[in-house]
Amino acid sequence: MDKSFAYNLKLARLRCGFTQQDMSDRLNINRTTYTKWETAKSEPSIENIKMLVKILEISYDYLFSEANRKDGEKLF
């Protein structure tokens, strides 16, 4: 999975006011696992992606889009 997914995931989480711990609790996973998704060190399963979209109230397109960054903004 590319860094756009990780960036978009973090951006959506912050917009909702959730911490990484909030997200891991809602997904019933370890916080370390969630953190790896936001840092592009691993990727979630399809089932977890479905849950992310629902929890964060975003579209799949938003989550996988490369267009969510501001011009010149670095991913990491």
PDB file of N, CA, C and O in Angstrom, chain B, residues numbered from 101:
ATOM      1  N   MET B 101       0.855  -1.181   0.000  1.00  0.00           N
ATOM      2  CA  MET B 101       0.000   0.000   0.000  1.00  0.00           C
ATOM      3  C   MET B 101       0.898   1.240   0.000  1.00  0.00           C
ATOM      4  O   MET B 101       1.944   1.258   0.648  1.00  0.00           O
ATOM      5  N   ASP B 102       0.490   2.248  -0.714  1.00  0.00           N
ATOM      6  CA  ASP B 102       1.341   3.425  -0.800  1.00  0.00           C
ATOM      7  C   ASP B 102       1.122   4.377   0.378  1.00  0.00           C
ATOM      8  O   ASP B 102       0.231   4.183   1.205  1.00  0.00           O
ATOM      9  N   LYS B 103       1.945   5.386   0.423  1.00  0.00           N
ATOM     10  CA  LYS B 103       1.897   6.333   1.530  1.00  0.00           C
ATOM     11  C   LYS B 103       0.658   7.225   1.493  1.00  0.00           C
ATOM     12  O   LYS B 103       0.291   7.808   2.513  1.00  0.00           O
ATOM     13  N   SER B 104       0.015   7.338   0.348  1.00  0.00           N
ATOM     14  CA  SER B 104      -1.206   8.144   0.272  1.00  0.00           C
ATOM     15  C   SER B 104      -2.277   7.574   1.186  1.00  0.00           C
ATOM     16  O   SER B 104      -2.968   8.324   1.875  1.00  0.00           O
ATOM     17  N   PHE B 105      -2.421   6.257   1.198  1.00  0.00           N
ATOM     18  CA  PHE B 105      -3.403   5.617   2.075  1.00  0.00           C
ATOM     19  C   PHE B 105      -3.108   5.971   3.529  1.00  0.00           C
ATOM     20  O   PHE B 105      -4.008   6.377   4.264  1.00  0.00           O
ATOM     21  N   ALA B 106      -1.860   5.819   3.943  1.00  0.00           N
ATOM     22  CA  ALA B 106      -1.473   6.097   5.331  1.00  0.00           C
ATOM     23  C   ALA B 106      -1.742   7.559   5.685  1.00  0.00           C
ATOM     24  O   ALA B 106      -2.274   7.857   6.754  1.00  0.00           O
ATOM     25  N   TYR B 107      -1.376   8.451   4.796  1.00  0.00           N
ATOM     26  CA  TYR B 107      -1.604   9.890   5.011  1.00  0.00           C
ATOM     27  C   TYR B 107      -3.094  10.189   5.133  1.00  0.00           C
ATOM     28  O   TYR B 107      -3.513  10.902   6.045  1.00  0.00           O
ATOM     29  N   ASN B 108      -3.884   9.654   4.228  1.00  0.00           N
ATOM     30  CA  ASN B 108      -5.324   9.909   4.225  1.00  0.00           C
ATOM     31  C   ASN B 108      -5.990   9.336   5.467  1.00  0.00           C
ATOM     32  O   ASN B 108      -6.912   9.940   6.015  1.00  0.00           O
ATOM     33  N   LEU B 109      -5.534   8.189   5.905  1.00  0.00           N
ATOM     34  CA  LEU B 109      -6.069   7.571   7.108  1.00  0.00           C
ATOM     35  C   LEU B 109      -5.820   8.476   8.310  1.00  0.00           C
ATOM     36  O   LEU B 109      -6.730   8.733   9.098  1.00  0.00           O
ATOM     37  N   LYS B 110      -4.603   8.951   8.446  1.00  0.00           N
ATOM     38  CA  LYS B 110      -4.269   9.831   9.560  1.00  0.00           C
ATOM     39  C   LYS B 110      -5.067  11.130   9.485  1.00  0.00           C
ATOM     40  O   LYS B 110      -5.597  11.593  10.495  1.00  0.00           O
ATOM     41  N   LEU B 111      -5.152  11.712   8.309  1.00  0.00           N
ATOM     42  CA  LEU B 111      -5.883  12.962   8.122  1.00  0.00           C
ATOM     43  C   LEU B 111      -7.356  12.790   8.500  1.00  0.00           C
ATOM     44  O   LEU B 111      -7.927  13.642   9.181  1.00  0.00           O
ATOM     45  N   ALA B 112      -7.960  11.706   8.064  1.00  0.00           N
ATOM     46  CA  ALA B 112      -9.373  11.455   8.376  1.00  0.00           C
ATOM     47  C   ALA B 112      -9.560  11.252   9.883  1.00  0.00           C
ATOM     48  O   ALA B 112     -10.528  11.745  10.462  1.00  0.00           O
ATOM     49  N   ARG B 113      -8.646  10.535  10.506  1.00  0.00           N
ATOM     50  CA  ARG B 113      -8.727  10.310  11.952  1.00  0.00           C
ATOM     51  C   ARG B 113      -8.637  11.622  12.707  1.00  0.00           C
ATOM     52  O   ARG B 113      -9.423  11.867  13.622  1.00  0.00           O
ATOM     53  N   LEU B 114      -7.692  12.466  12.334  1.00  0.00           N
ATOM     54  CA  LEU B 114      -7.524  13.747  13.016  1.00  0.00           C
ATOM     55  C   LEU B 114      -8.735  14.650  12.815  1.00  0.00           C
ATOM     56  O   LEU B 114      -9.144  15.357  13.736  1.00  0.00           O
ATOM     57  N   ARG B 115      -9.303  14.630  11.627  1.00  0.00           N
ATOM     58  CA  ARG B 115     -10.498  15.437  11.347  1.00  0.00           C
ATOM     59  C   ARG B 115     -11.676  15.014  12.221  1.00  0.00           C
ATOM     60  O   ARG B 115     -12.528  15.832  12.566  1.00  0.00           O
ATOM     61  N   CYS B 116     -11.718  13.730  12.576  1.00  0.00           N
ATOM     62  CA  CYS B 116     -12.789  13.220  13.443  1.00  0.00           C
ATOM     63  C   CYS B 116     -12.483  13.423  14.926  1.00  0.00           C
ATOM     64  O   CYS B 116     -13.347  13.208  15.775  1.00  0.00           O
ATOM     65  N   GLY B 117     -11.255  13.836  15.237  1.00  0.00           N
ATOM     66  CA  GLY B 117     -10.884  14.061  16.623  1.00  0.00           C
ATOM     67  C   GLY B 117     -10.560  12.795  17.396  1.00  0.00           C
ATOM     68  O   GLY B 117     -10.589  12.791  18.627  1.00  0.00           O
ATOM     69  N   PHE B 118     -10.250  11.719  16.679  1.00  0.00           N
ATOM     70  CA  PHE B 118      -9.928  10.458  17.326  1.00  0.00           C
ATOM     71  C   PHE B 118      -8.422  10.321  17.528  1.00  0.00           C
ATOM     72  O   PHE B 118      -7.627  10.810  16.726  1.00  0.00           O
ATOM     73  N   THR B 119      -8.046   9.652  18.608  1.00  0.00           N
ATOM     74  CA  THR B 119      -6.649   9.273  18.808  1.00  0.00           C
ATOM     75  C   THR B 119      -6.426   7.916  18.147  1.00  0.00           C
ATOM     76  O   THR B 119      -7.377   7.242  17.753  1.00  0.00           O
ATOM     77  N   GLN B 120      -5.170   7.527  18.032  1.00  0.00           N
ATOM     78  CA  GLN B 120      -4.883   6.192  17.516  1.00  0.00           C
ATOM     79  C   GLN B 120      -5.470   5.135  18.453  1.00  0.00           C
ATOM     80  O   GLN B 120      -5.934   4.090  17.997  1.00  0.00           O
ATOM     81  N   GLN B 121      -5.450   5.400  19.733  1.00  0.00           N
ATOM     82  CA  GLN B 121      -6.030   4.455  20.689  1.00  0.00           C
ATOM     83  C   GLN B 121      -7.543   4.350  20.494  1.00  0.00           C
ATOM     84  O   GLN B 121      -8.101   3.255  20.564  1.00  0.00           O
ATOM     85  N   ASP B 122      -8.205   5.474  20.251  1.00  0.00           N
ATOM     86  CA  ASP B 122      -9.642   5.446  19.957  1.00  0.00           C
ATOM     87  C   ASP B 122      -9.930   4.526  18.775  1.00  0.00           C
ATOM     88  O   ASP B 122     -10.838   3.696  18.818  1.00  0.00           O
ATOM     89  N   MET B 123      -9.139   4.692  17.728  1.00  0.00           N
ATOM     90  CA  MET B 123      -9.348   3.895  16.527  1.00  0.00           C
ATOM     91  C   MET B 123      -9.086   2.415  16.783  1.00  0.00           C
ATOM     92  O   MET B 123      -9.859   1.560  16.352  1.00  0.00           O
ATOM     93  N   SER B 124      -8.018   2.122  17.470  1.00  0.00           N
ATOM     94  CA  SER B 124      -7.711   0.713  17.733  1.00  0.00           C
ATOM     95  C   SER B 124      -8.782   0.080  18.614  1.00  0.00           C
ATOM     96  O   SER B 124      -9.118  -1.090  18.431  1.00  0.00           O
ATOM     97  N   ASP B 125      -9.319   0.835  19.563  1.00  0.00           N
ATOM     98  CA  ASP B 125     -10.407   0.324  20.396  1.00  0.00           C
ATOM     99  C   ASP B 125     -11.650   0.034  19.554  1.00  0.00           C
ATOM    100  O   ASP B 125     -12.289  -1.004  19.724  1.00  0.00           O
ATOM    101  N   ARG B 126     -11.986   0.937  18.661  1.00  0.00           N
ATOM    102  CA  ARG B 126     -13.170   0.760  17.814  1.00  0.00           C
ATOM    103  C   ARG B 126     -13.009  -0.418  16.856  1.00  0.00           C
ATOM    104  O   ARG B 126     -13.982  -1.088  16.511  1.00  0.00           O
ATOM    105  N   LEU B 127     -11.774  -0.659  16.434  1.00  0.00           N
ATOM    106  CA  LEU B 127     -11.490  -1.749  15.497  1.00  0.00           C
ATOM    107  C   LEU B 127     -11.173  -3.065  16.210  1.00  0.00           C
ATOM    108  O   LEU B 127     -11.060  -4.117  15.581  1.00  0.00           O
ATOM    109  N   ASN B 128     -11.032  -2.981  17.532  1.00  0.00           N
ATOM    110  CA  ASN B 128     -10.687  -4.140  18.343  1.00  0.00           C
ATOM    111  C   ASN B 128      -9.346  -4.750  17.919  1.00  0.00           C
ATOM    112  O   ASN B 128      -9.213  -5.962  17.750  1.00  0.00           O
ATOM    113  N   ILE B 129      -8.364  -3.864  17.755  1.00  0.00           N
ATOM    114  CA  ILE B 129      -7.009  -4.279  17.393  1.00  0.00           C
ATOM    115  C   ILE B 129      -6.017  -3.588  18.325  1.00  0.00           C
ATOM    116  O   ILE B 129      -6.389  -2.686  19.076  1.00  0.00           O
ATOM    117  N   ASN B 130      -4.779  -4.007  18.277  1.00  0.00           N
ATOM    118  CA  ASN B 130      -3.713  -3.395  19.064  1.00  0.00           C
ATOM    119  C   ASN B 130      -3.373  -2.025  18.479  1.00  0.00           C
ATOM    120  O   ASN B 130      -3.385  -1.854  17.260  1.00  0.00           O
ATOM    121  N   ARG B 131      -3.070  -1.043  19.340  1.00  0.00           N
ATOM    122  CA  ARG B 131      -2.719   0.294  18.853  1.00  0.00           C
ATOM    123  C   ARG B 131      -1.494   0.249  17.951  1.00  0.00           C
ATOM    124  O   ARG B 131      -1.413   1.001  16.980  1.00  0.00           O
ATOM    125  N   THR B 132      -0.555  -0.612  18.256  1.00  0.00           N
ATOM    126  CA  THR B 132       0.654  -0.725  17.431  1.00  0.00           C
ATOM    127  C   THR B 132       0.296  -1.124  16.001  1.00  0.00           C
ATOM    128  O   THR B 132       0.885  -0.624  15.043  1.00  0.00           O
ATOM    129  N   THR B 133      -0.654  -2.012  15.868  1.00  0.00           N
ATOM    130  CA  THR B 133      -1.111  -2.426  14.536  1.00  0.00           C
ATOM    131  C   THR B 133      -1.677  -1.230  13.785  1.00  0.00           C
ATOM    132  O   THR B 133      -1.362  -1.023  12.613  1.00  0.00           O
ATOM    133  N   TYR B 134      -2.509  -0.446  14.456  1.00  0.00           N
ATOM    134  CA  TYR B 134      -3.095   0.727  13.822  1.00  0.00           C
ATOM    135  C   TYR B 134      -2.012   1.726  13.425  1.00  0.00           C
ATOM    136  O   TYR B 134      -2.040   2.277  12.325  1.00  0.00           O
ATOM    137  N   THR B 135      -1.067   1.952  14.316  1.00  0.00           N
ATOM    138  CA  THR B 135       0.026   2.889  14.045  1.00  0.00           C
ATOM    139  C   THR B 135       0.788   2.483  12.790  1.00  0.00           C
ATOM    140  O   THR B 135       1.182   3.343  12.002  1.00  0.00           O
ATOM    141  N   LYS B 136       0.996   1.206  12.598  1.00  0.00           N
ATOM    142  CA  LYS B 136       1.706   0.722  11.406  1.00  0.00           C
ATOM    143  C   LYS B 136       0.938   1.059  10.131  1.00  0.00           C
ATOM    144  O   LYS B 136       1.549   1.273   9.084  1.00  0.00           O
ATOM    145  N   TRP B 137      -0.376   1.107  10.204  1.00  0.00           N
ATOM    146  CA  TRP B 137      -1.161   1.490   9.022  1.00  0.00           C
ATOM    147  C   TRP B 137      -0.921   2.949   8.680  1.00  0.00           C
ATOM    148  O   TRP B 137      -0.789   3.307   7.510  1.00  0.00           O
ATOM    149  N   GLU B 138      -0.863   3.802   9.719  1.00  0.00           N
ATOM    150  CA  GLU B 138      -0.673   5.244   9.480  1.00  0.00           C
ATOM    151  C   GLU B 138       0.757   5.595   9.085  1.00  0.00           C
ATOM    152  O   GLU B 138       1.006   6.687   8.575  1.00  0.00           O
ATOM    153  N   THR B 139       1.680   4.700   9.308  1.00  0.00           N
ATOM    154  CA  THR B 139       3.068   4.957   8.933  1.00  0.00           C
ATOM    155  C   THR B 139       3.490   4.123   7.724  1.00  0.00           C
ATOM    156  O   THR B 139       4.673   4.057   7.389  1.00  0.00           O
ATOM    157  N   ALA B 140       2.519   3.491   7.076  1.00  0.00           N
ATOM    158  CA  ALA B 140       2.741   2.699   5.863  1.00  0.00           C
ATOM    159  C   ALA B 140       3.704   1.533   6.076  1.00  0.00           C
ATOM    160  O   ALA B 140       4.396   1.114   5.148  1.00  0.00           O
ATOM    161  N   LYS B 141       3.745   1.017   7.296  1.00  0.00           N
ATOM    162  CA  LYS B 141       4.605  -0.135   7.577  1.00  0.00           C
ATOM    163  C   LYS B 141       3.865  -1.445   7.404  1.00  0.00           C
ATOM    164  O   LYS B 141       4.489  -2.498   7.274  1.00  0.00           O
ATOM    165  N   SER B 142       2.545  -1.394   7.400  1.00  0.00           N
ATOM    166  CA  SER B 142       1.715  -2.555   7.086  1.00  0.00           C
ATOM    167  C   SER B 142       0.379  -2.037   6.581  1.00  0.00           C
ATOM    168  O   SER B 142       0.123  -0.833   6.589  1.00  0.00           O
ATOM    169  N   GLU B 143      -0.457  -2.943   6.150  1.00  0.00           N
ATOM    170  CA  GLU B 143      -1.741  -2.522   5.612  1.00  0.00           C
ATOM    171  C   GLU B 143      -2.870  -3.331   6.240  1.00  0.00           C
ATOM    172  O   GLU B 143      -2.684  -4.491   6.608  1.00  0.00           O
ATOM    173  N   PRO B 144      -4.033  -2.714   6.358  1.00  0.00           N
ATOM    174  CA  PRO B 144      -5.173  -3.406   6.957  1.00  0.00           C
ATOM    175  C   PRO B 144      -5.805  -4.410   5.997  1.00  0.00           C
ATOM    176  O   PRO B 144      -5.635  -4.329   4.780  1.00  0.00           O
ATOM    177  N   SER B 145      -6.524  -5.339   6.571  1.00  0.00           N
ATOM    178  CA  SER B 145      -7.291  -6.294   5.764  1.00  0.00           C
ATOM    179  C   SER B 145      -8.465  -5.564   5.110  1.00  0.00           C
ATOM    180  O   SER B 145      -8.785  -4.430   5.466  1.00  0.00           O
ATOM    181  N   ILE B 146      -9.086  -6.222   4.167  1.00  0.00           N
ATOM    182  CA  ILE B 146     -10.269  -5.650   3.510  1.00  0.00           C
ATOM    183  C   ILE B 146     -11.359  -5.382   4.540  1.00  0.00           C
ATOM    184  O   ILE B 146     -12.023  -4.347   4.484  1.00  0.00           O
ATOM    185  N   GLU B 147     -11.550  -6.299   5.476  1.00  0.00           N
ATOM    186  CA  GLU B 147     -12.567  -6.112   6.516  1.00  0.00           C
ATOM    187  C   GLU B 147     -12.270  -4.876   7.360  1.00  0.00           C
ATOM    188  O   GLU B 147     -13.179  -4.117   7.695  1.00  0.00           O
ATOM    189  N   ASN B 148     -11.001  -4.673   7.703  1.00  0.00           N
ATOM    190  CA  ASN B 148     -10.635  -3.487   8.484  1.00  0.00           C
ATOM    191  C   ASN B 148     -10.792  -2.212   7.667  1.00  0.00           C
ATOM    192  O   ASN B 148     -11.160  -1.173   8.216  1.00  0.00           O
ATOM    193  N   ILE B 149     -10.526  -2.270   6.388  1.00  0.00           N
ATOM    194  CA  ILE B 149     -10.734  -1.095   5.532  1.00  0.00           C
ATOM    195  C   ILE B 149     -12.222  -0.733   5.519  1.00  0.00           C
ATOM    196  O   ILE B 149     -12.579   0.442   5.599  1.00  0.00           O
ATOM    197  N   LYS B 150     -13.075  -1.733   5.421  1.00  0.00           N
ATOM    198  CA  LYS B 150     -14.517  -1.482   5.468  1.00  0.00           C
ATOM    199  C   LYS B 150     -14.913  -0.799   6.766  1.00  0.00           C
ATOM    200  O   LYS B 150     -15.730   0.122   6.768  1.00  0.00           O
ATOM    201  N   MET B 151     -14.337  -1.248   7.860  1.00  0.00           N
ATOM    202  CA  MET B 151     -14.642  -0.653   9.162  1.00  0.00           C
ATOM    203  C   MET B 151     -14.099   0.771   9.256  1.00  0.00           C
ATOM    204  O   MET B 151     -14.761   1.647   9.813  1.00  0.00           O
ATOM    205  N   LEU B 152     -12.905   1.011   8.720  1.00  0.00           N
ATOM    206  CA  LEU B 152     -12.320   2.351   8.737  1.00  0.00           C
ATOM    207  C   LEU B 152     -13.224   3.354   8.027  1.00  0.00           C
ATOM    208  O   LEU B 152     -13.478   4.445   8.536  1.00  0.00           O
ATOM    209  N   VAL B 153     -13.701   2.976   6.860  1.00  0.00           N
ATOM    210  CA  VAL B 153     -14.575   3.846   6.078  1.00  0.00           C
ATOM    211  C   VAL B 153     -15.835   4.183   6.872  1.00  0.00           C
ATOM    212  O   VAL B 153     -16.294   5.325   6.871  1.00  0.00           O
ATOM    213  N   LYS B 154     -16.378   3.189   7.538  1.00  0.00           N
ATOM    214  CA  LYS B 154     -17.600   3.393   8.324  1.00  0.00           C
ATOM    215  C   LYS B 154     -17.332   4.270   9.546  1.00  0.00           C
ATOM    216  O   LYS B 154     -18.069   5.224   9.795  1.00  0.00           O
ATOM    217  N   ILE B 155     -16.289   3.957  10.306  1.00  0.00           N
ATOM    218  CA  ILE B 155     -15.968   4.702  11.529  1.00  0.00           C
ATOM    219  C   ILE B 155     -15.652   6.161  11.221  1.00  0.00           C
ATOM    220  O   ILE B 155     -16.121   7.067  11.910  1.00  0.00           O
ATOM    221  N   LEU B 156     -14.857   6.377  10.183  1.00  0.00           N
ATOM    222  CA  LEU B 156     -14.403   7.731   9.846  1.00  0.00           C
ATOM    223  C   LEU B 156     -15.374   8.475   8.938  1.00  0.00           C
ATOM    224  O   LEU B 156     -15.177   9.652   8.639  1.00  0.00           O
ATOM    225  N   GLU B 157     -16.425   7.783   8.501  1.00  0.00           N
ATOM    226  CA  GLU B 157     -17.441   8.375   7.628  1.00  0.00           C
ATOM    227  C   GLU B 157     -16.818   9.019   6.390  1.00  0.00           C
ATOM    228  O   GLU B 157     -17.065  10.182   6.072  1.00  0.00           O
ATOM    229  N   ILE B 158     -16.008   8.225   5.712  1.00  0.00           N
ATOM    230  CA  ILE B 158     -15.343   8.664   4.483  1.00  0.00           C
ATOM    231  C   ILE B 158     -15.618   7.650   3.388  1.00  0.00           C
ATOM    232  O   ILE B 158     -16.101   6.550   3.656  1.00  0.00           O
ATOM    233  N   SER B 159     -15.313   8.020   2.167  1.00  0.00           N
ATOM    234  CA  SER B 159     -15.485   7.103   1.047  1.00  0.00           C
ATOM    235  C   SER B 159     -14.194   6.318   0.814  1.00  0.00           C
ATOM    236  O   SER B 159     -13.120   6.704   1.275  1.00  0.00           O
ATOM    237  N   TYR B 160     -14.325   5.227   0.099  1.00  0.00           N
ATOM    238  CA  TYR B 160     -13.132   4.469  -0.290  1.00  0.00           C
ATOM    239  C   TYR B 160     -12.245   5.346  -1.171  1.00  0.00           C
ATOM    240  O   TYR B 160     -11.019   5.314  -1.066  1.00  0.00           O
ATOM    241  N   ASP B 161     -12.884   6.129  -2.043  1.00  0.00           N
ATOM    242  CA  ASP B 161     -12.125   7.020  -2.921  1.00  0.00           C
ATOM    243  C   ASP B 161     -11.259   7.975  -2.115  1.00  0.00           C
ATOM    244  O   ASP B 161     -10.093   8.193  -2.445  1.00  0.00           O
ATOM    245  N   TYR B 162     -11.828   8.542  -1.063  1.00  0.00           N
ATOM    246  CA  TYR B 162     -11.067   9.464  -0.220  1.00  0.00           C
ATOM    247  C   TYR B 162      -9.865   8.746   0.377  1.00  0.00           C
ATOM    248  O   TYR B 162      -8.751   9.269   0.361  1.00  0.00           O
ATOM    249  N   LEU B 163     -10.089   7.559   0.896  1.00  0.00           N
ATOM    250  CA  LEU B 163      -9.027   6.824   1.589  1.00  0.00           C
ATOM    251  C   LEU B 163      -7.864   6.487   0.661  1.00  0.00           C
ATOM    252  O   LEU B 163      -6.710   6.480   1.088  1.00  0.00           O
ATOM    253  N   PHE B 164      -8.161   6.212  -0.591  1.00  0.00           N
ATOM    254  CA  PHE B 164      -7.114   5.783  -1.527  1.00  0.00           C
ATOM    255  C   PHE B 164      -6.676   6.874  -2.509  1.00  0.00           C
ATOM    256  O   PHE B 164      -5.855   6.619  -3.389  1.00  0.00           O
ATOM    257  N   SER B 165      -7.212   8.073  -2.365  1.00  0.00           N
ATOM    258  CA  SER B 165      -6.899   9.157  -3.286  1.00  0.00           C
ATOM    259  C   SER B 165      -5.521   9.756  -3.020  1.00  0.00           C
ATOM    260  O   SER B 165      -5.056   9.806  -1.881  1.00  0.00           O
ATOM    261  N   GLU B 166      -4.891  10.202  -4.082  1.00  0.00           N
ATOM    262  CA  GLU B 166      -3.632  10.929  -3.953  1.00  0.00           C
ATOM    263  C   GLU B 166      -3.875  12.427  -3.938  1.00  0.00           C
ATOM    264  O   GLU B 166      -2.925  13.204  -3.840  1.00  0.00           O
ATOM    265  N   ALA B 167      -5.124  12.846  -4.032  1.00  0.00           N
ATOM    266  CA  ALA B 167      -5.447  14.263  -4.173  1.00  0.00           C
ATOM    267  C   ALA B 167      -5.716  14.974  -2.850  1.00  0.00           C
ATOM    268  O   ALA B 167      -6.039  16.161  -2.865  1.00  0.00           O
ATOM    269  N   ASN B 168      -5.598  14.304  -1.720  1.00  0.00           N
ATOM    270  CA  ASN B 168      -5.945  14.919  -0.450  1.00  0.00           C
ATOM    271  C   ASN B 168      -4.843  15.812   0.133  1.00  0.00           C
ATOM    272  O   ASN B 168      -5.086  16.581   1.063  1.00  0.00           O
ATOM    273  N   ARG B 169      -3.646  15.704  -0.416  1.00  0.00           N
ATOM    274  CA  ARG B 169      -2.544  16.533   0.056  1.00  0.00           C
ATOM    275  C   ARG B 169      -2.628  17.926  -0.529  1.00  0.00           C
ATOM    276  O   ARG B 169      -3.132  18.128  -1.634  1.00  0.00           O
ATOM    277  N   LYS B 170      -2.128  18.876   0.225  1.00  0.00           N
ATOM    278  CA  LYS B 170      -1.986  20.229  -0.306  1.00  0.00           C
ATOM    279  C   LYS B 170      -0.740  20.247  -1.177  1.00  0.00           C
ATOM    280  O   LYS B 170       0.180  19.460  -0.956  1.00  0.00           O
ATOM    281  N   ASP B 171      -0.698  21.119  -2.147  1.00  0.00           N
ATOM    282  CA  ASP B 171       0.469  21.209  -3.028  1.00  0.00           C
ATOM    283  C   ASP B 171       1.741  21.399  -2.204  1.00  0.00           C
ATOM    284  O   ASP B 171       1.808  22.265  -1.331  1.00  0.00           O
ATOM    285  N   GLY B 172       2.731  20.587  -2.494  1.00  0.00           N
ATOM    286  CA  GLY B 172       4.021  20.693  -1.833  1.00  0.00           C
ATOM    287  C   GLY B 172       4.087  20.034  -0.473  1.00  0.00           C
ATOM    288  O   GLY B 172       5.168  19.941   0.109  1.00  0.00           O
ATOM    289  N   GLU B 173       2.967  19.573   0.050  1.00  0.00           N
ATOM    290  CA  GLU B 173       2.957  18.954   1.377  1.00  0.00           C
ATOM    291  C   GLU B 173       3.551  17.551   1.275  1.00  0.00           C
ATOM    292  O   GLU B 173       3.186  16.776   0.391  1.00  0.00           O
ATOM    293  N   LYS B 174       4.455  17.237   2.172  1.00  0.00           N
ATOM    294  CA  LYS B 174       5.090  15.916   2.180  1.00  0.00           C
ATOM    295  C   LYS B 174       4.224  14.939   2.943  1.00  0.00           C
ATOM    296  O   LYS B 174       3.513  15.303   3.879  1.00  0.00           O
ATOM    297  N   LEU B 175       4.303  13.688   2.518  1.00  0.00           N
ATOM    298  CA  LEU B 175       3.522  12.663   3.202  1.00  0.00           C
ATOM    299  C   LEU B 175       4.102  12.326   4.567  1.00  0.00           C
ATOM    300  O   LEU B 175       3.361  12.154   5.534  1.00  0.00           O
ATOM    301  N   PHE B 176       5.402  12.232   4.647  1.00  0.00           N
ATOM    302  CA  PHE B 176       6.049  11.877   5.920  1.00  0.00           C
ATOM    303  C   PHE B 176       7.296  12.688   6.110  1.00  0.00           C
ATOM    304  O   PHE B 176       7.984  12.537   7.120  1.00  0.00           O
TER     305      PHE B 176
END
